[in-house]
Amino acid sequence: MEQYLAGRTLILVSNREPYEHTAPDAVRRPPGGLVSALDPTMRRTHGTWVAWGSGAADRETADADGRVQVPPEQPEYTLRRVWLDDADVDGYYLGFANSGLWPICHMLLQHYEMRSEHWERYVDVNARFAAAAADEVRRAPSDAVVWLQDYHLAVAPAQLREALDAEGRSAFLHQFWHIPFPPPDILRLLPTAAHEGVLRGMLGNDLLEFHTDRYASNFLDCVAEFVPEAHVRREDRSIHYAGRDVHVGAFPISIDTELYESLARAPEGARRAAELRQQYACGDRVLGVSVDRIDYTKGIPERLRALDQLWTDAPDLRGRLTFLLVATPSRSELSSYQALEHDVIAGVETINAKFARDDWTPIVLLRESIDAADLAGIYRAGDLCLVSSLQDGMNLVAKEFIACNVDEQGVLVLSRLTGAADEIEDAILINPFNVDGVVDGLRRAIAMPRPERRARMQRMRAQLARATIFDWLEAILARVADLADASAGRGAPRDRSTLGDVAPRPSRPDIGAA
Ligand code: ADQ
């Protein structure tokens, strides 16, 4: 991975930090694939990670500039913390990012709430991230590559660019957008200052990375419509803006496939899978699973409606199909998320009251956070996994299920409104808004003969093994190297076929065509 940086200093900027001090001598590592994939790269390249210092003991463990060396037990890179107070968290994080941009980008307008003061706070907090990143660029021992993450930081790239330009400094700026990007008619529902501000902010980057071609095209369409002075070139997916070229590409994110597979095969995962199968899937009984944060984008009430309909239409599945629903509370500070959690619990209770028998409960609800080994066992045990997102940038659960399905008997029933559906070819695709279609998809999954299950799962596993999170990272860093070399006059861009060799991909998504 390091070869792509060619001696440049990597500065990562994200909302969440990779190490949170809960006490002076206690560190929490947030779960999640992104931190696990990027932390080793940071350790090897000794760069800097700029993020919100959210831990109770973060201030006392950092210096006056908010800097602390991590990992604490063996320091290898710098974590630069940005401090937010409660009003910042309310306005920037819970407000504009999660009540404004999140529902707009997922096109779920009934959840959209806009307050001018949230937008103002968002711009202000982004400026603080940008100032911290600019300071790290100044301190960097070599040319800097700044990699921003996600929708929390849409405005920061332009703010950072402006700060660097004012000092005559340059750095390569790029951003990965983890959620969908909406078409112009949806983005325009943000007030003019906000939708133009988001676009102009993102145009501060040299390269913008989305999961799919669709999101990349939506972004180009929005720029063409709302930023009149930008010149959009769809043929090579670039934008000429403010005297620079901004490149746009599709880079579908993935998971550490080998890690999930080894967890599913390890004694703990295998034991958990065997227990679940013994309890719920003996003989002709069937176990369905799902795993999500409780978020309205994930389509959990829609999933419950489909299950209700399935057990209503197919009495033979009562007592036969058990559904293990793992649904962990998230963003509980927001009342809409609390209400959703309440609805999910009530929905499960209603279905269970309607169909349960003395020896059978239709839906088993697990609301806690599950550790990785346990999760791998749950995925391994599932005869089917139902992903019913109403919109989802990628959806890593679909990929985790495939990686853990080492017995090759599981069927993936996948919403066609996820980024994953553009990539995974052997899932049963459903539209979560269409209850009958979901019921039909579930019935097909349950009835699918074993040889077909195996053949589909084998193809999905082979495809996933060629497109892991490390391939994703490598594809992005290779593209960054090409563009940064070209703009520094270090020669022609790398041969695209080389990039293909480094990071082979399934055929449909484009890994950032030039
Ligand atoms: P999320 O919306 O969080 O991510 P997703 O991609 O499904 O959605 O990732 C969720 C992660 O949380 C998975 O790794 C899953 O295993 C884990 N998880 C969920 N419930 C859990 C539980 N109870 N216990 C333990 N782990 C649990 C955003 C976008 C996605 C995009 C990712 C990555 O919304 O579309 O795929 O970022 O870019």
Boltz pocket constraint, residues with backbone or C-beta under 6 A from the ligand:
constraints:
  - pocket:
      binder: B
      contacts: [[A, 32], [A, 33], [A, 178], [A, 179], [A, 253], [A, 291], [A, 292], [A, 293], [A, 326], [A, 327], [A, 328], [A, 366], [A, 367], [A, 368], [A, 369], [A, 370], [A, 371], [A, 375], [A, 392], [A, 393], [A, 394], [A, 395], [A, 396], [A, 397], [A, 400]]
      max_distance: 6.0
